[in-house]
Amino acid sequence: MDEKQQKPSGELTLRTLAMPSDANAAGDIFGGWVMAQMDLASGIRAAERAKGRVVTAAVKEMSFAKAVKIGDTLSVYTHVTRVGRTSMTLKVEAWAQRYLTELLEKVTDADFIMVALDKEGRPTPVPQEG
């Protein structure tokens, strides 16, 4: 598929503005900041699905296709792709809407593995949907 025809997949879970404090001297946003926003979005979606506390257990292979610049709006989309007994896998995509434009470009994506925890911090079963 042509890159300009690509559209985000999943549900919009988080939108935030890339600010100067999140960037290097050249105006490029730190990859760690982007990853942190993706982790926040994963936590939101996974906690909704688990109906409780969750933690990030792993992130599978992430590479950056495009830079995020100061002033861009970062939108993070999530989709639960697998639910196990105590864990779930989410496909997470980060997209940048370029400053003062309609242009939306995919920055990166990754699979996040989240684990549901009980009140004592031990893995607990993820409730069945329905």
Backbone as XML, in Angstrom:
<?xml version="1.0"?>
<chain id="A" units="angstrom">
  <residue number="1" name="MET">
    <atom name="N" x="0.849" y="-1.182" z="0.000"/>
    <atom name="CA" x="0.000" y="0.000" z="0.000"/>
    <atom name="C" x="0.891" y="1.242" z="0.000"/>
  </residue>
  <residue number="2" name="ASP">
    <atom name="N" x="0.527" y="2.227" z="-0.791"/>
    <atom name="CA" x="1.257" y="3.487" z="-0.828"/>
    <atom name="C" x="1.194" y="4.157" z="0.538"/>
  </residue>
  <residue number="3" name="GLU">
    <atom name="N" x="2.329" y="4.716" z="0.975"/>
    <atom name="CA" x="2.415" y="5.312" z="2.308"/>
    <atom name="C" x="1.364" y="6.399" z="2.522"/>
  </residue>
  <residue number="4" name="LYS">
    <atom name="N" x="1.056" y="7.181" z="1.493"/>
    <atom name="CA" x="0.086" y="8.264" z="1.636"/>
    <atom name="C" x="-1.340" y="7.737" z="1.795"/>
  </residue>
  <residue number="5" name="GLN">
    <atom name="N" x="-1.570" y="6.473" z="1.424"/>
    <atom name="CA" x="-2.895" y="5.887" z="1.557"/>
    <atom name="C" x="-3.065" y="5.173" z="2.893"/>
  </residue>
  <residue number="6" name="GLN">
    <atom name="N" x="-1.986" y="5.008" z="3.639"/>
    <atom name="CA" x="-2.074" y="4.332" z="4.927"/>
    <atom name="C" x="-2.956" y="5.117" z="5.885"/>
  </residue>
  <residue number="7" name="LYS">
    <atom name="N" x="-3.675" y="4.372" z="6.713"/>
    <atom name="CA" x="-4.494" y="4.975" z="7.753"/>
    <atom name="C" x="-4.217" y="4.235" z="9.056"/>
  </residue>
  <residue number="8" name="PRO">
    <atom name="N" x="-4.366" y="4.926" z="10.173"/>
    <atom name="CA" x="-4.156" y="4.256" z="11.458"/>
    <atom name="C" x="-5.115" y="3.092" z="11.647"/>
  </residue>
  <residue number="9" name="SER">
    <atom name="N" x="-4.633" y="2.043" z="12.334"/>
    <atom name="CA" x="-5.522" y="0.943" z="12.701"/>
    <atom name="C" x="-5.593" y="0.885" z="14.216"/>
  </residue>
  <residue number="10" name="GLY">
    <atom name="N" x="-6.725" y="0.439" z="14.698"/>
    <atom name="CA" x="-6.955" y="0.420" z="16.132"/>
    <atom name="C" x="-7.788" y="1.616" z="16.545"/>
  </residue>
  <residue number="11" name="GLU">
    <atom name="N" x="-7.917" y="1.782" z="17.844"/>
    <atom name="CA" x="-8.729" y="2.859" z="18.409"/>
    <atom name="C" x="-7.826" y="3.978" z="18.919"/>
  </residue>
  <residue number="12" name="LEU">
    <atom name="N" x="-8.178" y="5.221" z="18.592"/>
    <atom name="CA" x="-7.413" y="6.352" z="19.102"/>
    <atom name="C" x="-7.501" y="6.336" z="20.625"/>
  </residue>
  <residue number="13" name="THR">
    <atom name="N" x="-6.347" y="6.241" z="21.274"/>
    <atom name="CA" x="-6.308" y="6.081" z="22.727"/>
    <atom name="C" x="-5.671" y="7.279" z="23.420"/>
  </residue>
  <residue number="14" name="LEU">
    <atom name="N" x="-4.758" y="7.967" z="22.721"/>
    <atom name="CA" x="-4.029" y="9.076" z="23.344"/>
    <atom name="C" x="-3.622" y="10.074" z="22.276"/>
  </residue>
  <residue number="15" name="ARG">
    <atom name="N" x="-3.796" y="11.369" z="22.569"/>
    <atom name="CA" x="-3.279" y="12.444" z="21.708"/>
    <atom name="C" x="-2.531" y="13.416" z="22.601"/>
  </residue>
  <residue number="16" name="THR">
    <atom name="N" x="-1.363" y="13.848" z="22.120"/>
    <atom name="CA" x="-0.587" y="14.808" z="22.897"/>
    <atom name="C" x="0.279" y="15.637" z="21.967"/>
  </residue>
  <residue number="17" name="LEU">
    <atom name="N" x="0.724" y="16.758" z="22.463"/>
    <atom name="CA" x="1.525" y="17.701" z="21.686"/>
    <atom name="C" x="3.002" y="17.529" z="22.010"/>
  </residue>
  <residue number="18" name="ALA">
    <atom name="N" x="3.829" y="17.438" z="20.980"/>
    <atom name="CA" x="5.280" y="17.339" z="21.165"/>
    <atom name="C" x="5.838" y="18.735" z="21.451"/>
  </residue>
  <residue number="19" name="MET">
    <atom name="N" x="6.455" y="18.878" z="22.602"/>
    <atom name="CA" x="6.932" y="20.179" z="23.075"/>
    <atom name="C" x="8.456" y="20.263" z="23.059"/>
  </residue>
  <residue number="20" name="PRO">
    <atom name="N" x="9.012" y="21.481" z="23.133"/>
    <atom name="CA" x="10.472" y="21.641" z="23.108"/>
    <atom name="C" x="11.208" y="20.857" z="24.194"/>
  </residue>
  <residue number="21" name="SER">
    <atom name="N" x="10.599" y="20.685" z="25.353"/>
    <atom name="CA" x="11.268" y="19.940" z="26.430"/>
    <atom name="C" x="11.409" y="18.452" z="26.118"/>
  </residue>
  <residue number="22" name="ASP">
    <atom name="N" x="10.715" y="17.984" z="25.080"/>
    <atom name="CA" x="10.761" y="16.574" z="24.687"/>
    <atom name="C" x="11.706" y="16.338" z="23.515"/>
  </residue>
  <residue number="23" name="ALA">
    <atom name="N" x="12.482" y="17.369" z="23.133"/>
    <atom name="CA" x="13.274" y="17.303" z="21.903"/>
    <atom name="C" x="14.764" y="17.538" z="22.137"/>
  </residue>
  <residue number="24" name="ASN">
    <atom name="N" x="15.540" y="17.105" z="21.145"/>
    <atom name="CA" x="16.974" y="17.402" z="21.150"/>
    <atom name="C" x="17.206" y="18.783" z="20.531"/>
  </residue>
  <residue number="25" name="ALA">
    <atom name="N" x="18.443" y="19.190" z="20.400"/>
    <atom name="CA" x="18.783" y="20.526" z="19.905"/>
    <atom name="C" x="18.344" y="20.755" z="18.457"/>
  </residue>
  <residue number="26" name="ALA">
    <atom name="N" x="18.161" y="19.684" z="17.692"/>
    <atom name="CA" x="17.743" y="19.807" z="16.291"/>
    <atom name="C" x="16.221" y="19.869" z="16.138"/>
  </residue>
  <residue number="27" name="GLY">
    <atom name="N" x="15.488" y="19.738" z="17.252"/>
    <atom name="CA" x="14.036" y="19.799" z="17.193"/>
    <atom name="C" x="13.364" y="18.453" z="16.976"/>
  </residue>
  <residue number="28" name="ASP">
    <atom name="N" x="14.152" y="17.384" z="17.019"/>
    <atom name="CA" x="13.590" y="16.034" z="16.891"/>
    <atom name="C" x="13.175" y="15.536" z="18.272"/>
  </residue>
  <residue number="29" name="ILE">
    <atom name="N" x="11.977" y="14.990" z="18.361"/>
    <atom name="CA" x="11.466" y="14.471" z="19.629"/>
    <atom name="C" x="12.195" y="13.167" z="19.967"/>
  </residue>
  <residue number="30" name="PHE">
    <atom name="N" x="12.553" y="13.012" z="21.227"/>
    <atom name="CA" x="13.248" y="11.806" z="21.686"/>
    <atom name="C" x="12.389" y="10.564" z="21.452"/>
  </residue>
  <residue number="31" name="GLY">
    <atom name="N" x="13.013" y="9.501" z="20.953"/>
    <atom name="CA" x="12.317" y="8.238" z="20.746"/>
    <atom name="C" x="11.748" y="7.690" z="22.035"/>
  </residue>
  <residue number="32" name="GLY">
    <atom name="N" x="12.456" y="7.901" z="23.143"/>
    <atom name="CA" x="11.978" y="7.433" z="24.441"/>
    <atom name="C" x="10.680" y="8.103" z="24.850"/>
  </residue>
  <residue number="33" name="TRP">
    <atom name="N" x="10.510" y="9.374" z="24.470"/>
    <atom name="CA" x="9.267" y="10.088" z="24.772"/>
    <atom name="C" x="8.117" y="9.464" z="23.982"/>
  </residue>
  <residue number="34" name="VAL">
    <atom name="N" x="8.362" y="9.176" z="22.696"/>
    <atom name="CA" x="7.333" y="8.546" z="21.864"/>
    <atom name="C" x="6.953" y="7.190" z="22.459"/>
  </residue>
  <residue number="35" name="MET">
    <atom name="N" x="7.978" y="6.413" z="22.834"/>
    <atom name="CA" x="7.719" y="5.093" z="23.412"/>
    <atom name="C" x="6.931" y="5.214" z="24.718"/>
  </residue>
  <residue number="36" name="ALA">
    <atom name="N" x="7.237" y="6.218" z="25.530"/>
    <atom name="CA" x="6.509" y="6.422" z="26.790"/>
    <atom name="C" x="5.040" y="6.719" z="26.527"/>
  </residue>
  <residue number="37" name="GLN">
    <atom name="N" x="4.741" y="7.496" z="25.481"/>
    <atom name="CA" x="3.349" y="7.788" z="25.145"/>
    <atom name="C" x="2.631" y="6.514" z="24.694"/>
  </residue>
  <residue number="38" name="MET">
    <atom name="N" x="3.344" y="5.675" z="23.948"/>
    <atom name="CA" x="2.781" y="4.396" z="23.508"/>
    <atom name="C" x="2.512" y="3.492" z="24.705"/>
  </residue>
  <residue number="39" name="ASP">
    <atom name="N" x="3.413" y="3.512" z="25.688"/>
    <atom name="CA" x="3.242" y="2.704" z="26.898"/>
    <atom name="C" x="2.037" y="3.191" z="27.699"/>
  </residue>
  <residue number="40" name="LEU">
    <atom name="N" x="1.868" y="4.523" z="27.793"/>
    <atom name="CA" x="0.693" y="5.075" z="28.475"/>
    <atom name="C" x="-0.592" y="4.607" z="27.805"/>
  </residue>
  <residue number="41" name="ALA">
    <atom name="N" x="-0.628" y="4.692" z="26.480"/>
    <atom name="CA" x="-1.820" y="4.273" z="25.741"/>
    <atom name="C" x="-2.090" y="2.784" z="25.938"/>
  </residue>
  <residue number="42" name="SER">
    <atom name="N" x="-1.037" y="1.974" z="25.914"/>
    <atom name="CA" x="-1.195" y="0.531" z="26.154"/>
    <atom name="C" x="-1.798" y="0.284" z="27.527"/>
  </residue>
  <residue number="43" name="GLY">
    <atom name="N" x="-1.302" y="1.008" z="28.516"/>
    <atom name="CA" x="-1.811" y="0.857" z="29.878"/>
    <atom name="C" x="-3.274" y="1.233" z="29.994"/>
  </residue>
  <residue number="44" name="ILE">
    <atom name="N" x="-3.672" y="2.289" z="29.294"/>
    <atom name="CA" x="-5.077" y="2.712" z="29.317"/>
    <atom name="C" x="-5.962" y="1.617" z="28.731"/>
  </residue>
  <residue number="45" name="ARG">
    <atom name="N" x="-5.610" y="1.170" z="27.518"/>
    <atom name="CA" x="-6.446" y="0.177" z="26.831"/>
    <atom name="C" x="-6.447" y="-1.159" z="27.578"/>
  </residue>
  <residue number="46" name="ALA">
    <atom name="N" x="-5.275" y="-1.599" z="28.049"/>
    <atom name="CA" x="-5.187" y="-2.890" z="28.742"/>
    <atom name="C" x="-5.935" y="-2.862" z="30.073"/>
  </residue>
  <residue number="47" name="ALA">
    <atom name="N" x="-5.858" y="-1.758" z="30.813"/>
    <atom name="CA" x="-6.575" y="-1.651" z="32.086"/>
    <atom name="C" x="-8.082" y="-1.691" z="31.858"/>
  </residue>
  <residue number="48" name="GLU">
    <atom name="N" x="-8.543" y="-1.064" z="30.768"/>
    <atom name="CA" x="-9.966" y="-1.130" z="30.438"/>
    <atom name="C" x="-10.379" y="-2.580" z="30.174"/>
  </residue>
  <residue number="49" name="ARG">
    <atom name="N" x="-9.552" y="-3.279" z="29.405"/>
    <atom name="CA" x="-9.877" y="-4.675" z="29.050"/>
    <atom name="C" x="-9.791" y="-5.597" z="30.267"/>
  </residue>
  <residue number="50" name="ALA">
    <atom name="N" x="-8.761" y="-5.373" z="31.122"/>
    <atom name="CA" x="-8.561" y="-6.218" z="32.303"/>
    <atom name="C" x="-9.468" y="-5.824" z="33.462"/>
  </residue>
  <residue number="51" name="LYS">
    <atom name="N" x="-10.079" y="-4.651" z="33.351"/>
    <atom name="CA" x="-10.914" y="-4.109" z="34.428"/>
    <atom name="C" x="-10.120" y="-3.993" z="35.735"/>
  </residue>
  <residue number="52" name="GLY">
    <atom name="N" x="-8.861" y="-3.571" z="35.588"/>
    <atom name="CA" x="-8.014" y="-3.412" z="36.761"/>
    <atom name="C" x="-6.583" y="-3.062" z="36.386"/>
  </residue>
  <residue number="53" name="ARG">
    <atom name="N" x="-5.727" y="-3.226" z="37.351"/>
    <atom name="CA" x="-4.320" y="-2.857" z="37.242"/>
    <atom name="C" x="-3.585" y="-3.732" z="36.220"/>
  </residue>
  <residue number="54" name="VAL">
    <atom name="N" x="-2.709" y="-3.098" z="35.446"/>
    <atom name="CA" x="-1.864" y="-3.812" z="34.493"/>
    <atom name="C" x="-0.463" y="-3.212" z="34.525"/>
  </residue>
  <residue number="55" name="VAL">
    <atom name="N" x="0.504" y="-4.010" z="34.075"/>
    <atom name="CA" x="1.874" y="-3.520" z="33.918"/>
    <atom name="C" x="2.403" y="-3.983" z="32.566"/>
  </residue>
  <residue number="56" name="THR">
    <atom name="N" x="3.393" y="-3.262" z="32.078"/>
    <atom name="CA" x="4.044" y="-3.633" z="30.826"/>
    <atom name="C" x="5.046" y="-4.737" z="31.113"/>
  </residue>
  <residue number="57" name="ALA">
    <atom name="N" x="4.923" y="-5.858" z="30.419"/>
    <atom name="CA" x="5.853" y="-6.976" z="30.587"/>
    <atom name="C" x="6.931" y="-6.958" z="29.513"/>
  </residue>
  <residue number="58" name="ALA">
    <atom name="N" x="6.575" y="-6.544" z="28.295"/>
    <atom name="CA" x="7.541" y="-6.546" z="27.192"/>
    <atom name="C" x="7.046" y="-5.664" z="26.066"/>
  </residue>
  <residue number="59" name="VAL">
    <atom name="N" x="7.992" y="-5.218" z="25.269"/>
    <atom name="CA" x="7.711" y="-4.502" z="24.027"/>
    <atom name="C" x="8.522" y="-5.210" z="22.956"/>
  </residue>
  <residue number="60" name="LYS">
    <atom name="N" x="7.847" y="-5.625" z="21.895"/>
    <atom name="CA" x="8.528" y="-6.358" z="20.823"/>
    <atom name="C" x="8.934" y="-5.418" z="19.703"/>
  </residue>
  <residue number="61" name="GLU">
    <atom name="N" x="10.187" y="-5.431" z="19.385"/>
    <atom name="CA" x="10.801" y="-4.772" z="18.234"/>
    <atom name="C" x="10.128" y="-3.470" z="17.789"/>
  </residue>
  <residue number="62" name="MET">
    <atom name="N" x="10.808" y="-2.376" z="18.033"/>
    <atom name="CA" x="10.315" y="-1.068" z="17.628"/>
    <atom name="C" x="11.392" y="-0.374" z="16.812"/>
  </residue>
  <residue number="63" name="SER">
    <atom name="N" x="11.008" y="0.143" z="15.658"/>
    <atom name="CA" x="11.924" y="0.969" z="14.874"/>
    <atom name="C" x="11.140" y="2.183" z="14.390"/>
  </residue>
  <residue number="64" name="PHE">
    <atom name="N" x="11.850" y="3.274" z="14.217"/>
    <atom name="CA" x="11.212" y="4.536" z="13.861"/>
    <atom name="C" x="11.343" y="4.791" z="12.371"/>
  </residue>
  <residue number="65" name="ALA">
    <atom name="N" x="10.193" y="4.972" z="11.699"/>
    <atom name="CA" x="10.175" y="5.235" z="10.260"/>
    <atom name="C" x="10.279" y="6.726" z="9.968"/>
  </residue>
  <residue number="66" name="LYS">
    <atom name="N" x="9.776" y="7.551" z="10.862"/>
    <atom name="CA" x="9.755" y="9.008" z="10.683"/>
    <atom name="C" x="10.061" y="9.666" z="12.020"/>
  </residue>
  <residue number="67" name="ALA">
    <atom name="N" x="10.560" y="10.880" z="11.941"/>
    <atom name="CA" x="10.811" y="11.669" z="13.150"/>
    <atom name="C" x="9.544" y="12.419" z="13.548"/>
  </residue>
  <residue number="68" name="VAL">
    <atom name="N" x="9.412" y="12.669" z="14.838"/>
    <atom name="CA" x="8.392" y="13.572" z="15.355"/>
    <atom name="C" x="9.111" y="14.874" z="15.656"/>
  </residue>
  <residue number="69" name="LYS">
    <atom name="N" x="8.507" y="15.990" z="15.276"/>
    <atom name="CA" x="9.130" y="17.302" z="15.457"/>
    <atom name="C" x="8.337" y="18.118" z="16.483"/>
  </residue>
  <residue number="70" name="ILE">
    <atom name="N" x="8.986" y="19.110" z="17.038"/>
    <atom name="CA" x="8.312" y="20.028" z="17.961"/>
    <atom name="C" x="7.075" y="20.604" z="17.271"/>
  </residue>
  <residue number="71" name="GLY">
    <atom name="N" x="5.964" y="20.598" z="17.985"/>
    <atom name="CA" x="4.709" y="21.137" z="17.463"/>
    <atom name="C" x="3.796" y="20.103" z="16.836"/>
  </residue>
  <residue number="72" name="ASP">
    <atom name="N" x="4.337" y="18.932" z="16.494"/>
    <atom name="CA" x="3.494" y="17.869" z="15.940"/>
    <atom name="C" x="2.554" y="17.347" z="17.023"/>
  </residue>
  <residue number="73" name="THR">
    <atom name="N" x="1.392" y="16.872" z="16.612"/>
    <atom name="CA" x="0.488" y="16.184" z="17.520"/>
    <atom name="C" x="0.716" y="14.692" z="17.352"/>
  </residue>
  <residue number="74" name="LEU">
    <atom name="N" x="1.058" y="14.020" z="18.434"/>
    <atom name="CA" x="1.261" y="12.578" z="18.400"/>
    <atom name="C" x="-0.051" y="11.900" z="18.773"/>
  </residue>
  <residue number="75" name="SER">
    <atom name="N" x="-0.513" y="11.008" z="17.901"/>
    <atom name="CA" x="-1.723" y="10.230" z="18.156"/>
    <atom name="C" x="-1.331" y="8.769" z="18.264"/>
  </residue>
  <residue number="76" name="VAL">
    <atom name="N" x="-1.790" y="8.112" z="19.325"/>
    <atom name="CA" x="-1.453" y="6.708" z="19.559"/>
    <atom name="C" x="-2.727" y="5.879" z="19.475"/>
  </residue>
  <residue number="77" name="TYR">
    <atom name="N" x="-2.676" y="4.860" z="18.620"/>
    <atom name="CA" x="-3.800" y="3.961" z="18.375"/>
    <atom name="C" x="-3.457" y="2.589" z="18.947"/>
  </residue>
  <residue number="78" name="THR">
    <atom name="N" x="-4.440" y="1.939" z="19.566"/>
    <atom name="CA" x="-4.212" y="0.629" z="20.169"/>
    <atom name="C" x="-5.291" y="-0.355" z="19.739"/>
  </residue>
  <residue number="79" name="HIS">
    <atom name="N" x="-4.895" y="-1.613" z="19.709"/>
    <atom name="CA" x="-5.828" y="-2.695" z="19.396"/>
    <atom name="C" x="-5.361" y="-3.950" z="20.135"/>
  </residue>
  <residue number="80" name="VAL">
    <atom name="N" x="-6.241" y="-4.542" z="20.941"/>
    <atom name="CA" x="-5.920" y="-5.792" z="21.629"/>
    <atom name="C" x="-5.973" y="-6.908" z="20.591"/>
  </residue>
  <residue number="81" name="THR">
    <atom name="N" x="-4.835" y="-7.572" z="20.380"/>
    <atom name="CA" x="-4.766" y="-8.618" z="19.359"/>
    <atom name="C" x="-4.835" y="-10.025" z="19.946"/>
  </residue>
  <residue number="82" name="ARG">
    <atom name="N" x="-4.514" y="-10.152" z="21.235"/>
    <atom name="CA" x="-4.523" y="-11.467" z="21.866"/>
    <atom name="C" x="-4.769" y="-11.303" z="23.354"/>
  </residue>
  <residue number="83" name="VAL">
    <atom name="N" x="-5.600" y="-12.186" z="23.906"/>
    <atom name="CA" x="-5.816" y="-12.215" z="25.358"/>
    <atom name="C" x="-5.505" y="-13.620" z="25.830"/>
  </residue>
  <residue number="84" name="GLY">
    <atom name="N" x="-4.538" y="-13.730" z="26.744"/>
    <atom name="CA" x="-4.205" y="-15.003" z="27.369"/>
    <atom name="C" x="-4.869" y="-15.097" z="28.723"/>
  </residue>
  <residue number="85" name="ARG">
    <atom name="N" x="-4.324" y="-15.946" z="29.586"/>
    <atom name="CA" x="-4.922" y="-16.101" z="30.916"/>
    <atom name="C" x="-4.714" y="-14.853" z="31.767"/>
  </residue>
  <residue number="86" name="THR">
    <atom name="N" x="-3.454" y="-14.376" z="31.876"/>
    <atom name="CA" x="-3.160" y="-13.191" z="32.697"/>
    <atom name="C" x="-2.538" y="-12.059" z="31.889"/>
  </residue>
  <residue number="87" name="SER">
    <atom name="N" x="-2.300" y="-12.280" z="30.621"/>
    <atom name="CA" x="-1.647" y="-11.253" z="29.801"/>
    <atom name="C" x="-2.433" y="-10.976" z="28.536"/>
  </residue>
  <residue number="88" name="MET">
    <atom name="N" x="-2.074" y="-9.904" z="27.894"/>
    <atom name="CA" x="-2.660" y="-9.570" z="26.597"/>
    <atom name="C" x="-1.614" y="-8.869" z="25.747"/>
  </residue>
  <residue number="89" name="THR">
    <atom name="N" x="-1.790" y="-8.986" z="24.444"/>
    <atom name="CA" x="-0.903" y="-8.330" z="23.494"/>
    <atom name="C" x="-1.698" y="-7.250" z="22.778"/>
  </residue>
  <residue number="90" name="LEU">
    <atom name="N" x="-1.087" y="-6.080" z="22.668"/>
    <atom name="CA" x="-1.718" y="-4.966" z="21.965"/>
    <atom name="C" x="-0.821" y="-4.522" z="20.826"/>
  </residue>
  <residue number="91" name="LYS">
    <atom name="N" x="-1.412" y="-4.262" z="19.667"/>
    <atom name="CA" x="-0.698" y="-3.612" z="18.570"/>
    <atom name="C" x="-0.868" y="-2.123" z="18.810"/>
  </residue>
  <residue number="92" name="VAL">
    <atom name="N" x="0.250" y="-1.407" z="18.874"/>
    <atom name="CA" x="0.233" y="0.021" z="19.176"/>
    <atom name="C" x="0.918" y="0.767" z="18.034"/>
  </residue>
  <residue number="93" name="GLU">
    <atom name="N" x="0.237" y="1.771" z="17.499"/>
    <atom name="CA" x="0.781" y="2.589" z="16.416"/>
    <atom name="C" x="0.858" y="4.040" z="16.873"/>
  </residue>
  <residue number="94" name="ALA">
    <atom name="N" x="1.953" y="4.705" z="16.513"/>
    <atom name="CA" x="2.121" y="6.130" z="16.793"/>
    <atom name="C" x="2.143" y="6.881" z="15.469"/>
  </residue>
  <residue number="95" name="TRP">
    <atom name="N" x="1.315" y="7.909" z="15.368"/>
    <atom name="CA" x="1.190" y="8.721" z="14.164"/>
    <atom name="C" x="1.395" y="10.187" z="14.525"/>
  </residue>
  <residue number="96" name="ALA">
    <atom name="N" x="2.077" y="10.916" z="13.649"/>
    <atom name="CA" x="2.312" y="12.343" z="13.865"/>
    <atom name="C" x="1.472" y="13.153" z="12.894"/>
  </residue>
  <residue number="97" name="GLN">
    <atom name="N" x="0.655" y="14.060" z="13.440"/>
    <atom name="CA" x="0.005" y="15.062" z="12.587"/>
    <atom name="C" x="0.940" y="16.249" z="12.591"/>
  </residue>
  <residue number="98" name="ARG">
    <atom name="N" x="1.435" y="16.577" z="11.410"/>
    <atom name="CA" x="2.447" y="17.612" z="11.291"/>
    <atom name="C" x="1.882" y="18.984" z="11.647"/>
  </residue>
  <residue number="99" name="TYR">
    <atom name="N" x="2.711" y="19.778" z="12.309"/>
    <atom name="CA" x="2.336" y="21.084" z="12.848"/>
    <atom name="C" x="1.621" y="21.947" z="11.807"/>
  </residue>
  <residue number="100" name="LEU">
    <atom name="N" x="0.430" y="22.380" z="12.151"/>
    <atom name="CA" x="-0.402" y="23.274" z="11.348"/>
    <atom name="C" x="-0.729" y="22.740" z="9.955"/>
  </residue>
  <residue number="101" name="THR">
    <atom name="N" x="-0.773" y="21.403" z="9.831"/>
    <atom name="CA" x="-1.167" y="20.783" z="8.563"/>
    <atom name="C" x="-2.168" y="19.663" z="8.842"/>
  </residue>
  <residue number="102" name="GLU">
    <atom name="N" x="-2.697" y="19.088" z="7.778"/>
    <atom name="CA" x="-3.576" y="17.923" z="7.871"/>
    <atom name="C" x="-2.778" y="16.634" z="7.701"/>
  </residue>
  <residue number="103" name="LEU">
    <atom name="N" x="-1.480" y="16.743" z="7.370"/>
    <atom name="CA" x="-0.650" y="15.577" z="7.066"/>
    <atom name="C" x="-0.471" y="14.696" z="8.298"/>
  </residue>
  <residue number="104" name="LEU">
    <atom name="N" x="-0.811" y="13.413" z="8.150"/>
    <atom name="CA" x="-0.690" y="12.421" z="9.213"/>
    <atom name="C" x="0.271" y="11.340" z="8.725"/>
  </residue>
  <residue number="105" name="GLU">
    <atom name="N" x="1.369" y="11.119" z="9.470"/>
    <atom name="CA" x="2.376" y="10.145" z="9.064"/>
    <atom name="C" x="2.639" y="9.152" z="10.195"/>
  </residue>
  <residue number="106" name="LYS">
    <atom name="N" x="2.761" y="7.875" z="9.807"/>
    <atom name="CA" x="3.064" y="6.839" z="10.790"/>
    <atom name="C" x="4.519" y="6.968" z="11.210"/>
  </residue>
  <residue number="107" name="VAL">
    <atom name="N" x="4.736" y="6.988" z="12.525"/>
    <atom name="CA" x="6.065" y="7.137" z="13.097"/>
    <atom name="C" x="6.663" y="5.774" z="13.432"/>
  </residue>
  <residue number="108" name="THR">
    <atom name="N" x="5.898" y="4.949" z="14.133"/>
    <atom name="CA" x="6.367" y="3.634" z="14.558"/>
    <atom name="C" x="5.193" y="2.790" z="15.018"/>
  </residue>
  <residue number="109" name="ASP">
    <atom name="N" x="5.447" y="1.505" z="15.205"/>
    <atom name="CA" x="4.461" y="0.617" z="15.820"/>
    <atom name="C" x="5.218" y="-0.483" z="16.555"/>
  </residue>
  <residue number="110" name="ALA">
    <atom name="N" x="4.526" y="-1.139" z="17.447"/>
    <atom name="CA" x="5.123" y="-2.245" z="18.204"/>
    <atom name="C" x="4.019" y="-3.031" z="18.888"/>
  </residue>
  <residue number="111" name="ASP">
    <atom name="N" x="4.358" y="-4.246" z="19.282"/>
    <atom name="CA" x="3.473" y="-5.062" z="20.099"/>
    <atom name="C" x="3.878" y="-4.879" z="21.559"/>
  </residue>
  <residue number="112" name="PHE">
    <atom name="N" x="2.918" y="-4.535" z="22.396"/>
    <atom name="CA" x="3.130" y="-4.388" z="23.830"/>
    <atom name="C" x="2.443" y="-5.548" z="24.527"/>
  </residue>
  <residue number="113" name="ILE">
    <atom name="N" x="3.159" y="-6.221" z="25.415"/>
    <atom name="CA" x="2.578" y="-7.304" z="26.205"/>
    <atom name="C" x="2.328" y="-6.760" z="27.607"/>
  </residue>
  <residue number="114" name="MET">
    <atom name="N" x="1.068" y="-6.816" z="28.020"/>
    <atom name="CA" x="0.650" y="-6.285" z="29.312"/>
    <atom name="C" x="0.140" y="-7.431" z="30.177"/>
  </residue>
  <residue number="115" name="VAL">
    <atom name="N" x="0.406" y="-7.351" z="31.485"/>
    <atom name="CA" x="-0.026" y="-8.379" z="32.436"/>
    <atom name="C" x="-0.972" y="-7.754" z="33.450"/>
  </residue>
  <residue number="116" name="ALA">
    <atom name="N" x="-2.089" y="-8.429" z="33.687"/>
    <atom name="CA" x="-3.056" y="-7.996" z="34.692"/>
    <atom name="C" x="-2.549" y="-8.408" z="36.079"/>
  </residue>
  <residue number="117" name="LEU">
    <atom name="N" x="-2.700" y="-7.498" z="37.054"/>
    <atom name="CA" x="-2.253" y="-7.771" z="38.420"/>
    <atom name="C" x="-3.402" y="-7.595" z="39.402"/>
  </residue>
  <residue number="118" name="ASP">
    <atom name="N" x="-3.335" y="-8.367" z="40.499"/>
    <atom name="CA" x="-4.313" y="-8.197" z="41.570"/>
    <atom name="C" x="-3.827" y="-7.115" z="42.540"/>
  </residue>
  <residue number="119" name="LYS">
    <atom name="N" x="-4.546" y="-6.936" z="43.640"/>
    <atom name="CA" x="-4.195" y="-5.882" z="44.601"/>
    <atom name="C" x="-2.850" y="-6.097" z="45.270"/>
  </residue>
  <residue number="120" name="GLU">
    <atom name="N" x="-2.384" y="-7.349" z="45.294"/>
    <atom name="CA" x="-1.089" y="-7.660" z="45.906"/>
    <atom name="C" x="0.053" y="-7.628" z="44.879"/>
  </residue>
  <residue number="121" name="GLY">
    <atom name="N" x="-0.281" y="-7.315" z="43.633"/>
    <atom name="CA" x="0.744" y="-7.223" z="42.602"/>
    <atom name="C" x="1.090" y="-8.548" z="41.940"/>
  </residue>
  <residue number="122" name="ARG">
    <atom name="N" x="0.247" y="-9.542" z="42.119"/>
    <atom name="CA" x="0.469" y="-10.849" z="41.491"/>
    <atom name="C" x="-0.365" y="-10.956" z="40.211"/>
  </residue>
  <residue number="123" name="PRO">
    <atom name="N" x="0.137" y="-11.678" z="39.201"/>
    <atom name="CA" x="-0.663" y="-11.863" z="37.982"/>
    <atom name="C" x="-2.019" y="-12.451" z="38.318"/>
  </residue>
  <residue number="124" name="THR">
    <atom name="N" x="-3.036" y="-11.910" z="37.638"/>
    <atom name="CA" x="-4.417" y="-12.350" z="37.867"/>
    <atom name="C" x="-5.096" y="-12.561" z="36.512"/>
  </residue>
  <residue number="125" name="PRO">
    <atom name="N" x="-6.068" y="-13.462" z="36.443"/>
    <atom name="CA" x="-6.723" y="-13.701" z="35.158"/>
    <atom name="C" x="-7.408" y="-12.463" z="34.586"/>
  </residue>
  <residue number="126" name="VAL">
    <atom name="N" x="-7.302" y="-12.318" z="33.265"/>
    <atom name="CA" x="-8.009" y="-11.266" z="32.549"/>
    <atom name="C" x="-9.463" y="-11.749" z="32.390"/>
  </residue>
  <residue number="127" name="PRO">
    <atom name="N" x="-10.434" y="-10.924" z="32.775"/>
    <atom name="CA" x="-11.833" y="-11.363" z="32.661"/>
    <atom name="C" x="-12.210" y="-11.667" z="31.210"/>
  </residue>
  <residue number="128" name="GLN">
    <atom name="N" x="-13.125" y="-12.617" z="31.052"/>
    <atom name="CA" x="-13.663" y="-12.912" z="29.721"/>
    <atom name="C" x="-14.473" y="-11.709" z="29.250"/>
  </residue>
  <residue number="129" name="GLU">
    <atom name="N" x="-14.442" y="-11.460" z="27.929"/>
    <atom name="CA" x="-15.243" y="-10.351" z="27.393"/>
    <atom name="C" x="-16.711" y="-10.735" z="27.432"/>
  </residue>
  <residue number="130" name="GLY">
    <atom name="N" x="-17.547" y="-9.694" z="27.542"/>
    <atom name="CA" x="-18.971" y="-9.983" z="27.461"/>
    <atom name="C" x="-19.743" y="-9.514" z="28.581"/>
  </residue>
</chain>
